[in-house]
Amino acid sequence: MARPLVSPRGPVADVGALEAQGADGSRAR
């Protein structure tokens, strides 16, 4: 899961994936 933040689908897509797992920890927002 070492995909870049800037993906062809858009940064939000990757951030959403990380957010779903809580790996990013920005779910508190």
C-alpha positions as CSV (number, residue, x, y, z in Angstrom):
1,M,0.0,0.0,0.0
2,A,2.8,2.4,-0.8
3,R,0.8,4.5,-3.3
4,P,1.6,8.2,-3.7
5,L,-0.8,10.8,-2.3
6,V,-1.2,12.2,-5.9
7,S,-2.8,9.3,-7.7
8,P,-4.5,9.4,-11.2
9,R,-7.8,9.1,-9.4
10,G,-7.0,12.2,-7.3
11,P,-5.5,12.9,-3.9
12,V,-8.9,12.7,-2.2
13,A,-9.3,9.1,-3.3
14,D,-6.2,8.0,-1.6
15,V,-6.8,10.1,1.5
16,G,-10.3,8.6,1.7
17,A,-8.7,5.1,1.6
18,L,-6.3,6.0,4.4
19,E,-9.1,7.7,6.3
20,A,-11.2,4.5,6.1
21,Q,-8.4,2.5,7.8
22,G,-7.6,5.3,10.3
23,A,-4.0,5.2,9.1
24,D,-4.0,8.9,8.4
25,G,-5.6,9.7,11.7
26,S,-7.4,12.7,10.1
27,R,-10.8,11.1,10.8
28,A,-11.2,13.5,13.7
29,R,-11.8,16.3,11.2
